[in-house]
Amino acid sequence: MTDLILRGRTLSFLRWPDNAEDYGAYAYEEDGGLLLRDGKIVAAGAYGEVAATAGEGVTTADHRPHLLLPGFIDAHAHFPQMQVIASYGAELLDWLNKYTFPEESKFTNPQHGRRIARLFLDEMLRQGTTTVAAYCSVHKASAEAFFAEALERDMLVIAGKVMMDRNAPEAVLDTPQSGYDDSKALIAEWHGRGRGLYAITPRFAITSSPEQMEMAGALAREHPDLHIQTHLSENHAEIAFTQELYPWSRDYTDVYDHYGLLGQRSLFGHCIHLSEREADAISDAGSVAVFCPTSNLFLGSGLFDYQRYRTRPKPLRIAAATDVGGGTNYSMLRTMDEGYKVIALNGEKLNPLASFWQLTRGNAEALSIANRAGTLVPGTDADIVVLDSAATPGMRLRMETVGTLAEELFLLQTLGDDRAVAEVYVAGRPAKSTLGSSIN
């Protein structure tokens, strides 16, 4: 591949920013350069120094005055739910029965799965998201479609077919054995192929019998390097139903712990209503609580206490996510805008630097992929988003009074959407500008 230099204002995070003036938390170059080669970042710094390293004849993509950041990371989304986003008037369990399960039954058709997987990943790229942790449907073919489309785009993704054998319509059920066998086959075929990573994915305790939970635990023991993703403590009715189904458990988290599903690569969506004991157990295991602000608000589930979880004596690792289609927007900018409001309702404020740390390095660390994504460190994958802070008339007008980087980031978070994403690079290649517009 021909070497490519991206020129613009480069920004990446070194650690959690304590406040909006925490200049030591990030690396910023007013006239920066990123040298890309064979899908990797091989040099980063001031443009003149990077250009000198590259030598003559290298191609330069000049994105000035835009910001260049690591591509956004979405830690929890449901690709089969594209056609139920913006469905009216249900809370979690009703939402699943009224909208989600009927929609996911369509994925018995492999062609439907391939179409939706293509459109979903295109939409991620349109929004500046270069990595997503995705739930597929219960059907093996849906996961095959998702990984095939990700491979075609050379995207770093984490995904798995959901395992669910009860409390749902027949069309979206597997069995303990078939769920195990299908997952095992998908792991063999897709984990580590291209940039795809497989996640063991029991949907949640309500839709998995004890026998299936045992099978999920067996997969986790057999493949300790894999991610595990599921849902936890999203809704009061969900918690009560789980306790009915697992009456021996101390609480919801104890169910997953009992079956060996807590660990460093375990991603628990929502975690809104955790007891202190549950939060301690998740912290002790090094598992991740995934903050899904738009879906938590849309479904009326509750307010995730981000700052308390982060600063409690046993802090939680936290990721942020769209949770499409209960979530109401594919954009991680829109997600963090709603997240800011949720955190404000809990009596705290999240500074703009911390928001963009979360979207990039923070989510990469939570997903245990910071050696590959979420930074602009040489040697990491060249997944980069180019942001235009004056993309709309309203943004341009507000930019006339912006005086600091933190103010600019907050503007992007508050008013930005896919229009603010000028370009996206995936493994060093331009991706957004090459997307088609067809939904066929």
NORZIFEN-V763113 format. One record per pair of residues at least 12 apart in sequence whose ideal C-beta (glycine too) atoms are under 8 Angstrom apart, sorted by the first residue. I is the first residue (numbers start at 0). J is the second residue. Records with the same first field share a line. If there is no record, write none. Layout:
I->J, J
This chain:
0->36, 37, 38, 427
1->57, 58
2->34, 35, 36, 53, 57, 58
3->34, 35, 36, 57, 58, 59, 60, 427
4->32, 33, 34, 35, 46, 49, 50, 53, 57, 58, 59, 60
5->32, 33, 35, 59, 60, 62, 67, 383, 385, 424
6->30, 31, 32, 46, 59, 60, 61, 62, 63
7->31, 61, 62, 63, 64, 65, 66, 67, 385
8->27, 28, 29, 30, 31, 63, 64, 65, 66, 67
9->26, 27, 28, 31, 32, 33, 43, 66, 67, 68, 375
10->25, 26, 27, 66, 67, 68, 355, 404
11->25, 26, 43, 68, 69, 359, 360, 374, 375, 376
12->24, 25, 26, 352, 355, 356, 359, 360, 361, 374
13->25, 26, 360
14->356
15->353, 356, 361
16->350, 352, 353, 356
18->350, 352
19->350, 351, 352, 403, 405
20->405
21->350, 352
24->352, 356
25->352, 356
26->375
27->404
28->44, 45, 46
30->45, 46, 47, 63
31->43, 44, 45, 46, 49, 67
32->44, 45, 46, 47, 48, 49, 50
33->49, 67, 375, 381, 383
34->49, 52, 53, 57
35->381, 424, 427
36->427
37->427
38->153, 380, 381, 426, 427, 428
39->377, 378, 379, 380, 381, 427
40->375, 376, 377, 378, 379, 380, 381
41->377, 378
42->377
43->375, 376, 377
60->422, 429
62->385, 421, 422
65->385, 386, 387, 388, 421
66->385, 386, 388, 407, 411
67->375, 383, 384, 385, 386
68->355, 359, 375, 383, 384, 386
69->359, 360, 363, 372, 373, 374, 375, 382, 383, 384
70->127, 128, 129, 130, 359, 372, 382, 383, 384, 423, 424, 425
71->126, 127, 128, 129, 130, 331, 332, 358, 359, 362, 384
72->128, 129, 130, 131, 318, 331, 358, 359, 362, 363, 366, 368, 372, 373
73->123, 128, 130, 131, 132, 320, 321, 331, 334, 362
74->132, 266, 287, 289, 318, 319, 320, 362, 365, 366
75->132, 134, 228, 266, 268, 289, 291, 318, 320, 321, 322
76->119, 131, 132, 133, 134, 320, 321, 322, 323, 326
77->99, 133, 134, 322, 323, 324, 325
78->115, 116, 119, 120, 133, 134, 135, 141, 145, 158, 323
79->102, 103, 105, 106, 112, 115, 134, 135, 136, 141
80->98, 99, 102, 103, 323, 324, 325
81->115, 118, 119, 122, 323, 324
82->102, 115, 324
83->98, 99, 102, 324
84->323, 324, 326, 327
85->324, 327
86->98, 324
89->298
90->234, 236, 298, 299, 300
91->233, 234, 236, 237, 298, 300, 325
92->205, 234, 236, 237, 240
94->298, 325
95->167
96->167
98->324
99->324
100->167, 168, 170, 171
101->168
103->136, 137, 171
104->168, 170, 171
106->135, 136, 137, 138, 140, 141
107->138, 170
109->140, 143, 144
112->135, 136, 138, 140, 141, 143, 144, 145
113->144, 147, 148
114->439
115->144
116->141, 144, 145, 147, 148
117->148
118->438
119->133, 145
120->145, 148, 149, 152, 154, 156
121->434, 435
122->329
123->154, 329
124->152, 154, 423, 425, 430, 431, 434
125->329, 417, 420, 423, 431, 434
126->329, 330, 331, 332, 416, 417, 420
127->330, 331, 332, 384, 386, 417, 420, 423, 431
128->329, 331
129->154, 155, 372, 382, 383, 384, 423, 425, 430
130->154, 155, 156, 157, 363, 366, 368, 372, 382
131->156, 157, 158
132->156, 157, 158, 198, 226, 228, 266, 320, 366
133->145, 156, 157, 158
134->158, 159, 161, 200, 202, 228
135->158, 159, 160, 161, 200
136->160, 161, 171
137->160, 161, 162, 163, 171, 172, 173, 178, 202
138->160
139->160, 181, 184, 185
141->160
142->158, 159, 160, 185, 189
143->185, 188, 189
145->158
146->158, 185, 188, 189, 192, 193, 195
149->193, 194, 195
150->192, 193, 194, 195
152->425, 430
153->193, 194, 425, 426, 428
154->194, 425, 426
155->194, 195, 196, 368, 371, 372, 380, 382
156->194, 195, 196
157->196, 197, 198, 226, 228, 366, 368
158->195, 196, 197, 198, 200
159->182, 185, 197, 198, 199, 200, 226, 228
160->178, 181, 182, 185, 200
161->200, 201, 202, 206
162->178, 179, 182, 199, 200, 201, 202, 207, 211, 214, 215
163->178, 201, 202, 206, 207, 211
164->178, 206, 207, 208, 210, 211
165->206, 207, 208, 211
166->205, 206
167->206
174->211
175->208, 210, 211, 213, 214
176->214
178->211, 214, 215
179->214, 215, 217, 218
182->197, 199, 200, 218
183->218
185->197
186->218, 222, 225
190->222, 225
194->380, 426
196->225, 226, 368
197->222, 225, 226
198->225, 226, 227, 228, 266
199->215, 218, 219, 222, 225, 226, 227, 228, 260
200->227, 228, 229
201->215, 229, 260
202->229, 230
203->229, 230, 231, 237, 241
204->229, 241, 244, 245, 251, 254, 255
205->237, 240, 241, 244
209->245
212->254, 257, 258, 260
213->258
215->227, 258, 260
216->258, 259, 260
219->259, 260, 262
220->259
223->262
224->264
225->264
226->264, 265, 266, 366, 367
227->260, 262, 264, 265, 266
228->265, 266, 267, 268
229->255, 260, 265, 266, 267, 268
230->267, 268, 269
231->251, 252, 255, 267, 268, 269, 270, 273, 288
232->251, 252, 269, 270, 271, 272, 273, 277
233->268, 269, 271, 272, 295, 298, 300, 301
234->271, 272, 298, 300, 301
235->272
238->251, 272
241->254
249->276
250->274, 276, 277
251->277
252->273, 276, 277, 280, 281
253->277, 280
255->267
256->280, 284
261->280, 281, 284, 286
262->284, 285, 286
263->284, 285, 286, 367
264->367
265->284, 286, 287
266->286, 287, 289, 318, 365, 366
267->281, 286, 287, 288, 289
268->289, 291, 320, 322
269->288, 289, 291, 294, 295, 300, 303, 322
270->288, 289, 303, 308, 315
271->295, 300, 301, 302, 303
272->301
273->288
278->308, 311, 313, 315
279->313
281->315
282->311, 313, 314, 315, 316
283->313
285->316
286->316
287->315, 316, 317, 318, 365, 366
288->303, 308, 315, 316, 317, 318
289->317, 318, 319, 320, 365
290->303, 305, 317, 318, 319, 320, 338
291->303, 319, 320, 321, 322, 325, 326
292->319, 334, 335, 337, 338, 340, 341
293->321, 322, 326, 327, 328, 333, 334, 337
294->321, 322, 325, 326, 327
295->341
296->337, 341
297->325, 326, 327
298->325
302->341, 344, 345
303->341
304->345
305->317, 338, 341, 342, 345, 347, 349
306->342, 345, 347, 349
307->345
316->364, 365
317->357, 361, 365
318->357, 361, 362, 365, 366
319->331, 334, 335, 338, 357, 358, 361, 362
320->334
321->334
328->416
329->417
330->415, 416, 417
331->358
332->358, 411, 412, 415, 416, 419
333->415, 416
335->349, 354, 355, 357, 358, 412
336->412, 413
338->354
339->354, 412, 413
350->405
351->405, 406, 408, 409, 412
352->405, 408
354->408, 409, 412
355->408, 412
359->373, 374
360->373, 374
361->373
380->426
381->424, 425, 426, 427
382->424, 425, 426
383->423, 424
384->420, 422, 423, 424
385->420, 421, 422, 423, 424
386->411, 415, 419, 420, 421
387->418, 419, 420, 421
388->401, 407, 410, 411, 415, 419
390->415, 418, 419, 421
391->414, 418, 419
393->414
394->410, 414, 415, 419
397->410, 414
398->410
